[in-house]
Amino acid sequence: MRKHSWIRVSSIKYGDDYIVEQACAALCRHTAGGDSFLMNEAQLDDCNGAMMLLVSAELKEMAKKRGIKQITGKTKEVLCEMITKTAKQRTVTSFFKKKNDNSPNNRLGELIEDVVKITGPMVKLNPVAAELFERIHMIFFRTQSGVGLDNTMRQAVLALIGQIKFPLYTVSRSGDLFSSREDVIQFMNLMKVGTEMATFRHAPVKDTEQHKKGWELYQAHSGAWSNHIEALGRAASRSATSRAGISGTEYWKRRFTPGYALSRVVEHAAHCAAALKKYEDEEQILRSLLSQQTYRLNKRGEWYERLVILYNNHLRPRANAKDKEATSQIRQWMQLARDTCIMALNDEHVHRVVIHNLSQQLRKIETKLGVTVDGQYENDRMCLEWKDAPEHTVYGVRIKDRGRRGPSLWDGDDGIPCSVENLALWRYKENGYVGMHSENALVTTLFTLLFWDVIFSPLPGVLDTEYQSCPLDMFDASFYDRRKEAIDRRLDEIASGEFADQLVLSYNSGNGTSCVGVSWDITIRDLLNCLGGRRLSAICSVLAKEYSVKSSGFPDLCLWKPGTPEIMFAEVKGPNDKLSETQRDWIDILIDIGVDVEVCLVREGDARDFE
């Protein structure tokens, strides 16, 4: 599951070298079924793959023997390319060889032989065996990550030898997650396509070649997506209760279907289309994604936002006061953008941050369209302005280091360089506060410990193995729906102040386990010093309903004054830093529920200079 490339047998250090060589030789023998578990160097036909096993010194020595000059400072990739290019060229010696022996393939074959002389025996997992193990791994561990990107098996091994612990819960394995063997194979193949598409999608905008490859790859699957959308529409029309399986108990299972994997490919294709300025194609893709409510519900807000941008900026004609037809078309596109905003505001799957952005967009569009105040669209979910937290400015000495990358360093009061957040803690200490730099860890730890028994309740299928740090539906829209009664009951208990016993029980029973959201570095005393009652219940309610979105963006610092009930959170911002939308949303939520929160601005200098 880790390495599917060629490996030098001499580099395998699992005991005596002779035993390793014998084991590799045995695994290279064909089985009764006709396939061997490993391939050996006799089956090697990839020059670059072979040469990449050589260290730089070995590559340079090989280059010198082939008369290649100017090799100083060259990377391994460049050296391999130079050697391969030289090997393909006809030399004086090769000119007098027989014609059949002088083909480029034979010359590359000689190059591989030269590499093997240096490396000694080599092995590689047989792709057939590797694919089988990969399939078994996915089916058993229910993981969607590709080869080399997932450490689930490693964690399971570490758990078996006692190096890590997972929470104790009742395993309730489902037998109907996959409908057929064909679905498993199709799902895995499409997930690999999606991973490849993600690489193309995240290429720099200027790298059009990568985006073109992504678009071509999508074209090969666009027909399958269109057929699937039609099938979903027919299924929905046949059953008036079809939606229950989407937002209810069965939604999380859809992440393991070929349709979900296909929707992932299509979403990446929209980004490739945008980079290539294929705006009409991008619009069609986004509308097709929004036409279904089966997959990737938490992405719907982003799709609406992008559609509004397309209608407002890219698809409508340029303004021309003298061209009445163009003016009319502009109004039509703006009306379409307004309709899209309204659709998003009525879509229950669009979360708060997107609602805020689209609410503002809607008002701007209506102003441009000349919509009167009485005619403006109103909705209970609209959020035109976030509440602003008070600002508190502190000062410090920043350590100048032009070569440094990453977060800035500041002089701490103890003489030790520290982060901007720890500098803020020093300044709050001067005002009588103690606290910690916890960011999201504090609230996610509180949430998991307070709802431990609810999170790990034995619902069918979500706790499929004993090596899980959370249920399979933890980050899905169905997490709250499936546990609504138990979660609401616990929220009421927290609101009434009955939460300390549950917190202590979960902390003591689960301490040290690998569990979602929990930082065991935070002590039980610190947790009990934090918020309680109605305010803690409100925060937990937000996490229970939108954990995937709201488990980030919480203020950096948790602060309290010993001996008093005073609790405050602070978001720390250094010079040139700005609040993200997720952070502003959390601040708005905290202000709404009556929690003290402020933005701490750290600036360079001495406070006395600004008095």
C-alpha positions as CSV (number, residue, x, y, z in Angstrom):
1,M,0.0,0.0,0.0
2,R,3.0,2.3,0.4
3,K,5.4,1.8,-2.5
4,H,4.4,0.7,-6.0
5,S,7.7,1.6,-7.6
6,W,10.9,-0.4,-8.2
7,I,12.9,-1.2,-5.0
8,R,16.6,-2.2,-4.7
9,V,16.7,-5.5,-2.8
10,S,19.8,-4.3,-1.1
11,S,17.8,-1.4,0.4
12,I,15.3,-3.7,2.2
13,K,16.5,-3.9,5.8
14,Y,14.3,-6.5,7.5
15,G,16.8,-8.9,8.9
16,D,19.7,-10.9,7.3
17,D,20.5,-9.9,3.7
18,Y,20.5,-13.5,2.5
19,I,17.1,-14.2,3.9
20,V,15.7,-11.0,2.3
21,E,17.1,-12.1,-1.1
22,Q,15.7,-15.6,-0.8
23,A,12.3,-14.2,0.2
24,C,12.2,-11.8,-2.7
25,A,13.2,-14.6,-5.1
26,A,10.4,-16.8,-3.7
27,L,7.8,-14.0,-4.2
28,C,9.0,-13.5,-7.8
29,R,8.0,-17.1,-8.7
30,H,4.8,-17.7,-10.5
31,T,1.9,-19.0,-8.4
32,A,-0.6,-21.7,-9.4
33,G,-2.8,-18.9,-10.6
34,G,-0.1,-17.7,-13.0
35,D,0.9,-14.4,-11.4
36,S,3.8,-13.7,-9.1
37,F,3.5,-11.4,-6.1
38,L,6.7,-9.5,-7.1
39,M,8.3,-8.6,-10.4
40,N,12.1,-8.7,-10.8
41,E,14.7,-6.8,-12.8
42,A,14.2,-9.1,-15.8
43,Q,10.8,-7.5,-16.3
44,L,12.0,-3.9,-16.0
45,D,11.3,-1.8,-19.1
46,D,11.3,1.7,-17.7
47,C,14.7,3.4,-18.0
48,N,13.7,6.5,-15.9
49,G,12.1,4.3,-13.2
50,A,15.3,2.3,-13.0
51,M,17.7,5.2,-12.9
52,M,15.7,7.0,-10.2
53,L,16.9,4.2,-7.9
54,L,20.5,5.4,-8.3
55,V,21.9,8.0,-5.9
56,S,23.3,11.2,-7.4
57,A,26.9,10.0,-7.3
58,E,26.0,6.8,-9.2
59,L,24.1,8.8,-11.8
60,K,27.0,11.2,-12.3
61,E,29.4,8.3,-12.7
62,M,27.2,6.7,-15.3
63,A,26.9,10.1,-17.1
64,K,30.7,10.5,-17.2
65,K,31.2,7.0,-18.7
66,R,28.8,8.1,-21.5
67,G,30.8,11.2,-22.2
68,I,28.2,13.6,-20.8
69,K,29.6,16.9,-19.5
70,Q,28.3,19.8,-17.4
71,I,26.6,17.6,-14.8
72,T,27.5,19.6,-11.8
73,G,24.5,20.9,-9.9
74,K,22.0,18.9,-12.0
75,T,19.1,17.2,-10.3
76,K,18.4,13.5,-10.6
77,E,15.6,14.1,-13.0
78,V,17.8,16.2,-15.3
79,L,20.6,13.6,-15.2
80,C,18.2,10.8,-16.0
81,E,16.9,12.8,-19.0
82,M,20.4,13.5,-20.3
83,I,21.5,9.9,-19.9
84,T,18.4,8.6,-21.7
85,K,18.8,11.1,-24.5
86,T,22.4,10.0,-25.0
87,A,21.4,6.3,-24.9
88,K,18.9,6.8,-27.8
89,Q,21.6,8.3,-30.1
90,R,23.7,6.1,-32.4
91,T,27.3,5.9,-31.5
92,V,30.3,4.8,-33.7
93,T,30.2,1.5,-32.0
94,S,26.5,1.0,-32.4
95,F,26.7,2.0,-36.1
96,F,28.6,-1.2,-37.0
97,K,26.2,-3.5,-35.1
98,K,23.5,-5.5,-36.9
99,K,20.5,-3.5,-37.8
100,N,18.2,-5.5,-35.5
101,D,20.5,-4.8,-32.5
102,N,20.8,-1.1,-33.2
103,S,17.2,0.0,-32.6
104,P,16.4,2.6,-29.9
105,N,14.7,0.0,-27.8
106,N,17.7,-2.2,-27.8
107,R,20.0,0.7,-26.8
108,L,17.6,1.6,-24.0
109,G,17.7,-2.1,-23.0
110,E,21.4,-1.9,-22.7
111,L,21.0,1.2,-20.5
112,I,18.7,-0.8,-18.2
113,E,21.3,-3.6,-18.0
114,D,23.9,-1.0,-17.0
115,V,21.6,0.2,-14.2
116,V,21.0,-3.3,-12.9
117,K,24.7,-3.9,-12.7
118,I,24.9,-1.0,-10.3
119,T,21.7,-1.7,-8.3
120,G,21.8,-5.4,-8.1
121,P,18.5,-7.3,-7.9
122,M,15.4,-5.2,-8.0
123,V,11.7,-6.0,-7.2
124,K,8.4,-4.3,-7.7
125,L,4.9,-5.2,-6.6
126,N,3.0,-6.9,-9.4
127,P,0.3,-4.4,-10.4
128,V,-2.2,-7.2,-10.4
129,A,-1.4,-8.1,-6.7
130,A,-1.1,-4.4,-5.8
131,E,-4.6,-3.6,-7.2
132,L,-6.0,-6.6,-5.3
133,F,-4.6,-5.4,-2.0
134,E,-5.6,-1.9,-2.7
135,R,-9.2,-3.1,-3.3
136,I,-9.2,-5.1,-0.1
137,H,-7.7,-2.2,1.8
138,M,-10.5,0.1,0.6
139,I,-13.3,-2.4,1.3
140,F,-12.1,-3.2,4.8
141,F,-11.0,0.2,6.0
142,R,-13.7,2.2,4.0
143,T,-11.1,4.7,2.9
144,Q,-11.3,6.9,-0.2
145,S,-7.7,8.0,-0.3
146,G,-5.4,6.7,-3.1
147,V,-2.3,4.6,-2.8
148,G,0.5,6.3,-0.8
149,L,-2.0,9.0,0.5
150,D,-3.6,6.9,3.2
151,N,-2.1,5.7,6.5
152,T,-5.0,3.7,7.7
153,M,-3.2,0.3,7.5
154,R,-0.2,1.8,9.2
155,Q,-2.4,3.0,12.0
156,A,-4.0,-0.4,12.3
157,V,-0.6,-2.0,12.6
158,L,0.5,0.5,15.2
159,A,-2.7,-0.2,17.2
160,L,-2.1,-3.9,17.1
161,I,1.4,-3.5,18.5
162,G,0.2,-1.1,21.2
163,Q,1.8,2.1,19.8
164,I,-1.5,4.0,19.5
165,K,-5.0,3.5,20.9
166,F,-8.4,4.0,19.4
167,P,-11.6,4.7,21.3
168,L,-13.5,1.7,22.6
169,Y,-16.9,1.2,20.8
170,T,-19.1,-1.5,19.4
171,V,-18.1,-2.4,15.8
172,S,-21.3,-2.6,13.7
173,R,-20.0,-3.5,10.2
174,S,-22.3,-3.1,7.3
175,G,-22.5,-5.7,4.6
176,D,-24.4,-3.6,2.0
177,L,-22.0,-0.6,1.5
178,F,-21.2,-1.8,-2.0
179,S,-23.9,-3.3,-4.2
180,S,-21.6,-5.4,-6.4
181,R,-18.0,-6.1,-7.3
182,E,-18.4,-4.1,-10.5
183,D,-19.4,-1.1,-8.5
184,V,-16.3,-1.4,-6.3
185,I,-14.0,-1.6,-9.4
186,Q,-15.8,1.3,-11.1
187,F,-15.7,3.4,-7.9
188,M,-12.0,2.9,-7.4
189,N,-11.2,3.6,-11.0
190,L,-13.2,6.9,-10.9
191,M,-11.6,7.9,-7.6
192,K,-8.2,7.5,-9.3
193,V,-9.4,9.7,-12.2
194,G,-10.6,12.2,-9.6
195,T,-7.2,12.3,-7.9
196,E,-5.6,12.9,-11.3
197,M,-8.1,15.6,-12.1
198,A,-7.3,17.3,-8.8
199,T,-3.7,17.5,-9.8
200,F,-4.6,19.3,-13.1
201,R,-7.1,21.5,-11.3
202,H,-4.6,22.8,-8.8
203,A,-2.0,23.6,-11.4
204,P,-1.2,27.3,-11.7
205,V,-3.7,29.2,-13.9
206,K,-1.0,30.0,-16.4
207,D,-0.2,26.3,-16.9
208,T,-2.8,25.9,-19.6
209,E,-1.4,22.5,-20.7
210,Q,-2.3,20.9,-17.3
211,H,-5.8,22.3,-17.4
212,K,-6.2,21.1,-21.0
213,K,-5.2,17.6,-19.9
214,G,-7.8,17.9,-17.1
215,W,-10.5,19.0,-19.5
216,E,-9.7,16.2,-22.0
217,L,-9.9,13.7,-19.1
218,Y,-13.3,15.1,-18.2
219,Q,-14.5,14.9,-21.8
220,A,-14.0,11.1,-21.6
221,H,-16.5,10.9,-18.6
222,S,-18.9,13.7,-19.4
223,G,-21.3,11.4,-21.2
224,A,-21.4,9.1,-18.2
225,W,-22.2,12.0,-15.9
226,S,-25.1,13.2,-18.2
227,N,-26.5,9.7,-18.2
228,H,-26.2,9.5,-14.4
229,I,-28.0,12.8,-13.9
230,E,-30.9,11.6,-16.1
231,A,-31.0,8.3,-14.1
232,L,-31.2,10.3,-10.8
233,G,-34.0,12.4,-12.2
234,R,-36.0,9.3,-13.2
235,A,-35.4,7.8,-9.8
236,A,-36.6,10.9,-8.0
237,S,-39.7,11.2,-10.1
238,R,-40.6,7.5,-9.3
239,S,-40.4,8.0,-5.6
240,A,-41.9,10.9,-3.6
241,T,-39.7,9.8,-0.6
242,S,-36.4,9.6,-2.5
243,R,-35.0,12.5,-0.6
244,A,-35.2,10.7,2.7
245,G,-32.3,8.6,1.6
246,I,-30.3,11.7,0.8
247,S,-30.4,13.8,3.8
248,G,-31.3,11.0,6.2
249,T,-29.7,7.8,7.3
250,E,-28.3,6.6,3.9
251,Y,-26.6,9.8,2.7
252,W,-23.1,9.0,4.0
253,K,-23.1,5.7,2.0
254,R,-23.3,7.6,-1.2
255,R,-19.6,8.6,-0.8
256,F,-18.7,5.0,-1.7
257,T,-20.7,4.9,-5.0
258,P,-19.4,5.4,-8.6
259,G,-21.8,8.3,-8.8
260,Y,-20.1,10.2,-6.0
261,A,-16.6,9.5,-7.5
262,L,-18.0,10.8,-10.9
263,S,-19.3,13.9,-9.3
264,R,-15.9,14.6,-7.9
265,V,-14.4,14.3,-11.4
266,V,-17.0,16.8,-12.7
267,E,-16.4,19.3,-10.0
268,H,-12.7,19.4,-10.8
269,A,-13.6,19.8,-14.4
270,A,-15.4,23.0,-13.6
271,H,-12.2,24.5,-12.2
272,C,-10.3,23.4,-15.4
273,A,-12.9,25.1,-17.5
274,A,-12.6,28.3,-15.5
275,A,-8.8,28.3,-16.0
276,L,-9.3,27.8,-19.7
277,K,-12.0,30.5,-19.9
278,K,-14.6,28.0,-21.1
279,Y,-17.2,29.9,-19.2
280,E,-20.3,28.5,-21.0
281,D,-19.0,24.9,-20.4
282,E,-18.3,25.8,-16.7
283,E,-21.9,27.1,-16.3
284,Q,-23.3,23.9,-17.8
285,I,-21.2,21.8,-15.4
286,L,-22.2,23.8,-12.3
287,R,-25.9,23.7,-13.3
288,S,-25.7,20.0,-13.7
289,L,-24.1,19.6,-10.2
290,L,-26.8,21.8,-8.7
291,S,-29.5,19.9,-10.5
292,Q,-28.9,16.9,-8.1
293,Q,-29.1,16.7,-4.3
294,T,-27.4,13.3,-4.0
295,Y,-23.7,14.1,-3.8
296,R,-21.4,16.7,-2.2
297,L,-24.1,18.7,-0.6
298,N,-21.6,20.8,1.4
299,K,-20.2,22.1,-1.9
300,R,-23.5,23.5,-3.2
301,G,-22.8,27.0,-1.7
302,E,-19.5,27.2,-3.6
303,W,-21.3,26.2,-6.9
304,Y,-23.9,28.9,-6.4
305,E,-21.3,31.5,-5.7
306,R,-19.4,30.7,-8.8
307,L,-22.5,30.8,-11.0
308,V,-23.3,34.3,-9.7
309,I,-19.8,35.4,-10.7
310,L,-20.2,33.9,-14.1
311,Y,-23.5,35.7,-14.7
312,N,-22.3,39.0,-13.3
313,N,-18.8,39.1,-14.9
314,H,-18.0,36.5,-17.5
315,L,-21.1,35.5,-19.5
316,R,-22.9,38.9,-19.9
317,P,-21.8,41.2,-22.7
318,R,-19.8,44.3,-21.9
319,A,-21.7,47.4,-21.1
320,N,-22.4,49.8,-23.9
321,A,-24.8,52.7,-23.3
322,K,-25.6,53.1,-27.0
323,D,-26.3,49.4,-27.6
324,K,-29.9,48.8,-26.4
325,E,-29.7,45.1,-27.2
326,A,-26.6,44.6,-25.1
327,T,-28.1,46.6,-22.2
328,S,-31.2,44.3,-22.4
329,Q,-29.0,41.2,-22.3
330,I,-27.0,42.6,-19.4
331,R,-30.2,42.9,-17.4
332,Q,-31.2,39.4,-18.3
333,W,-27.9,38.0,-17.0
334,M,-28.2,40.1,-13.8
335,Q,-31.7,38.8,-13.3
336,L,-30.3,35.3,-13.7
337,A,-27.7,36.1,-11.0
338,R,-30.4,37.4,-8.7
339,D,-32.5,34.3,-9.2
340,T,-29.4,32.2,-8.4
341,C,-28.8,34.1,-5.2
342,I,-32.5,33.5,-4.2
343,M,-32.2,29.8,-5.0
344,A,-29.1,29.6,-2.7
345,L,-30.8,31.4,0.1
346,N,-33.6,28.8,0.0
347,D,-31.2,25.8,-0.2
348,E,-30.8,24.3,3.3
349,H,-27.4,22.8,2.4
350,V,-25.8,26.2,1.9
351,H,-23.9,27.2,5.1
352,R,-23.6,30.5,6.8
353,V,-20.5,31.9,5.3
354,V,-21.8,31.5,1.7
355,I,-25.2,32.9,2.8
356,H,-23.5,36.1,4.0
357,N,-21.6,36.5,0.7
358,L,-24.7,35.8,-1.4
359,S,-26.9,38.1,0.7
360,Q,-24.5,41.0,-0.1
361,Q,-24.3,40.0,-3.7
362,L,-28.1,40.0,-3.9
363,R,-28.5,43.5,-2.6
364,K,-25.8,44.8,-5.0
365,I,-27.5,43.2,-8.0
366,E,-30.9,44.5,-6.9
367,T,-29.5,48.0,-6.6
368,K,-28.1,47.8,-10.2
369,L,-31.4,46.5,-11.4
370,G,-33.2,49.4,-9.8
371,V,-35.3,47.1,-7.5
372,T,-37.2,49.2,-5.0
373,V,-36.8,48.6,-1.3
374,D,-40.3,47.1,-1.1
375,G,-39.4,44.8,-4.0
376,Q,-36.2,43.5,-2.6
377,Y,-36.1,39.8,-1.7
378,E,-36.3,39.0,2.0
379,N,-35.4,35.7,3.7
380,D,-35.0,34.7,7.3
381,R,-31.5,33.3,6.4
382,M,-30.2,36.5,4.9
383,C,-27.1,37.9,6.6
384,L,-26.0,41.2,5.2
385,E,-23.5,42.2,7.9
386,W,-21.5,40.3,10.4
387,K,-21.2,41.8,13.8
388,D,-17.8,43.3,14.5
389,A,-15.8,42.4,17.6
390,P,-14.1,45.2,19.5
391,E,-10.4,45.6,18.7
392,H,-7.5,45.6,21.2
393,T,-4.1,46.7,20.0
394,V,-0.9,45.4,21.7
395,Y,2.8,46.1,20.7
396,G,6.0,44.0,20.6
397,V,9.4,43.7,18.9
398,R,9.4,41.7,15.8
399,I,12.5,39.6,14.9
400,K,13.7,40.6,11.5
401,D,14.8,37.6,9.3
402,R,14.5,38.1,5.6
403,G,15.3,34.5,4.9
404,R,12.6,33.2,7.2
405,R,9.4,31.7,5.7
406,G,6.2,31.1,7.6
407,P,4.8,32.8,10.7
408,S,6.6,35.8,12.2
409,L,8.7,35.6,15.4
410,W,8.5,38.1,18.2
411,D,10.6,38.8,21.3
412,G,8.8,37.2,24.3
413,D,8.8,38.6,27.8
414,D,11.0,35.7,28.9
415,G,13.6,36.6,26.2
416,I,12.7,33.6,24.0
417,P,11.4,34.2,20.5
418,C,7.7,33.4,20.3
419,S,4.7,33.4,17.9
420,V,2.4,36.4,17.5
421,E,-0.3,34.5,19.5
422,N,2.1,33.8,22.4
423,L,3.1,37.5,22.4
424,A,-0.6,38.4,22.7
425,L,-0.8,36.0,25.7
426,W,2.0,37.9,27.4
427,R,0.1,41.1,26.9
428,Y,-3.2,39.8,28.2
429,K,-1.3,38.4,31.3
430,E,-0.5,42.0,32.1
431,N,-4.2,42.7,32.3
432,G,-4.8,39.8,34.7
433,Y,-5.8,37.1,32.2
434,V,-4.5,33.6,31.9
435,G,-5.2,31.4,29.0
436,M,-4.0,29.3,26.1
437,H,-3.4,29.4,22.4
438,S,-5.9,26.7,21.4
439,E,-7.6,27.8,18.2
440,N,-10.1,25.2,17.2
441,A,-8.7,22.5,19.5
442,L,-10.5,23.8,22.5
443,V,-14.1,23.7,21.1
444,T,-13.6,20.5,19.1
445,T,-12.2,18.8,22.2
446,L,-15.1,20.0,24.3
447,F,-17.6,18.9,21.7
448,T,-16.1,15.4,21.3
449,L,-15.8,14.7,25.0
450,L,-19.3,16.0,25.7
451,F,-20.9,13.9,22.9
452,W,-18.5,11.0,23.2
453,D,-21.2,8.3,23.7
454,V,-23.4,9.9,21.0
455,I,-20.5,10.1,18.4
456,F,-19.5,6.5,19.1
457,S,-23.1,5.1,19.3
458,P,-23.3,1.8,17.4
459,L,-25.4,3.0,14.4
460,P,-25.3,0.5,11.5
461,G,-22.2,0.8,9.3
462,V,-20.5,3.9,10.5
463,L,-18.2,2.1,12.9
464,D,-17.0,-0.6,10.6
465,T,-13.6,-1.4,12.1
466,E,-11.9,-1.0,15.5
467,Y,-9.4,1.4,14.0
468,Q,-11.5,4.6,13.6
469,S,-11.0,7.9,15.3
470,C,-14.6,8.9,14.3
471,P,-17.7,7.4,12.6
472,L,-17.7,7.4,8.8
473,D,-20.4,10.0,8.7
474,M,-18.8,12.5,11.0
475,F,-18.1,15.1,8.3
476,D,-21.3,14.5,6.3
477,A,-24.6,16.4,6.3
478,S,-26.3,13.3,7.8
479,F,-24.3,13.3,11.0
480,Y,-26.8,15.4,13.0
481,D,-29.9,14.0,11.3
482,R,-29.1,10.5,12.3
483,R,-28.5,11.4,15.9
484,K,-30.9,14.4,16.3
485,E,-32.8,13.1,19.3
486,A,-29.6,12.2,21.3
487,I,-27.8,15.4,20.3
488,D,-30.7,17.6,21.2
489,R,-31.1,15.9,24.6
490,R,-27.4,16.4,25.4
491,L,-27.6,20.1,24.3
492,D,-30.4,20.6,26.7
493,E,-28.4,19.0,29.5
494,I,-25.4,21.3,28.7
495,A,-27.6,24.3,28.6
496,S,-28.9,23.5,32.1
497,G,-25.4,23.2,33.4
498,E,-25.3,19.4,33.6
499,F,-22.1,18.6,31.7
500,A,-19.2,18.4,34.1
501,D,-19.7,14.7,34.9
502,Q,-19.9,13.7,31.2
503,L,-16.8,15.7,30.5
504,V,-14.8,14.1,33.2
505,L,-16.1,10.6,32.4
506,S,-15.2,10.9,28.7
507,Y,-11.8,12.5,29.5
508,N,-10.8,9.7,31.9
509,S,-12.1,6.8,29.8
510,G,-10.7,8.0,26.5
511,N,-7.5,9.8,27.5
512,G,-4.7,9.1,25.1
513,T,-6.8,7.7,22.3
514,S,-6.6,8.8,18.7
515,C,-10.0,10.6,18.5
516,V,-11.4,13.2,16.1
517,G,-11.0,16.8,17.3
518,V,-9.5,15.9,20.7
519,S,-6.2,17.5,22.0
520,W,-5.2,15.6,25.1
521,D,-2.7,18.4,25.8
522,I,-5.6,20.4,27.1
523,T,-6.1,19.5,30.7
524,I,-9.4,18.6,32.3
525,R,-9.0,21.6,34.6
526,D,-8.7,24.0,31.6
527,L,-11.7,22.4,30.0
528,L,-13.8,22.9,33.1
529,N,-12.6,26.5,33.3
530,C,-14.1,27.3,29.9
531,L,-17.6,28.1,28.9
532,G,-20.6,26.3,30.3
533,G,-24.3,26.3,30.2
534,R,-26.3,28.0,27.4
535,R,-23.3,29.5,25.6
536,L,-21.4,26.1,25.4
537,S,-24.6,24.4,24.3
538,A,-25.0,27.0,21.4
539,I,-21.4,26.4,20.2
540,C,-21.9,22.6,20.4
541,S,-25.1,22.9,18.4
542,V,-23.2,24.7,15.6
543,L,-20.5,22.0,15.5
544,A,-23.1,19.2,15.6
545,K,-24.9,20.5,12.5
546,E,-21.9,21.7,10.4
547,Y,-18.8,20.0,11.8
548,S,-17.0,19.8,8.5
549,V,-17.3,23.6,8.0
550,K,-17.2,24.9,11.6
551,S,-14.3,22.8,13.0
552,S,-12.0,25.6,11.8
553,G,-11.9,29.4,12.2
554,F,-12.5,29.6,15.9
555,P,-10.6,32.4,17.7
556,D,-6.9,31.8,18.6
557,L,-6.9,32.4,22.4
558,C,-9.1,31.3,25.2
559,L,-8.7,33.7,28.2
560,W,-10.1,33.8,31.7
561,K,-9.5,35.7,35.0
562,P,-8.8,33.3,37.9
563,G,-11.4,33.4,40.6
564,T,-14.0,35.1,38.4
565,P,-16.5,33.8,35.9
566,E,-15.0,36.1,33.2
567,I,-14.2,34.3,30.0
568,M,-13.1,35.8,26.7
569,F,-11.9,34.7,23.3
570,A,-9.5,36.6,21.1
571,E,-8.5,36.3,17.4
572,V,-4.9,37.5,17.0
573,K,-3.8,39.3,13.9
574,G,-0.3,40.4,13.2
575,P,0.7,43.2,10.8
576,N,-1.0,42.8,7.3
577,D,-3.1,39.9,8.5
578,K,-6.9,40.0,8.0
579,L,-9.8,38.1,9.3
580,S,-11.0,35.2,7.1
581,E,-14.7,34.8,6.3
582,T,-14.8,31.7,8.5
583,Q,-13.2,33.6,11.4
584,R,-15.7,36.5,11.0
585,D,-18.6,34.1,11.0
586,W,-17.4,32.5,14.3
587,I,-17.0,35.9,15.8
588,D,-20.6,36.8,14.7
589,I,-21.9,33.6,16.3
590,L,-20.0,34.2,19.6
591,I,-21.4,37.7,19.8
592,D,-24.9,36.5,19.1
593,I,-24.8,34.0,22.0
594,G,-23.3,36.5,24.5
595,V,-19.7,35.4,24.5
596,D,-17.0,38.1,25.0
597,V,-14.7,38.1,22.0
598,E,-12.3,40.6,20.6
599,V,-9.7,41.0,17.8
600,C,-6.2,41.5,19.1
601,L,-4.1,43.5,16.7
602,V,-0.3,43.0,17.3
603,R,1.8,45.8,16.0
604,E,5.5,46.6,16.0
605,G,6.7,49.2,18.5
606,D,6.4,50.4,22.1
607,A,2.9,51.1,23.5
608,R,4.2,54.3,25.0
609,D,5.0,55.7,21.6
610,F,1.3,55.6,20.7
611,E,-0.2,57.0,23.9
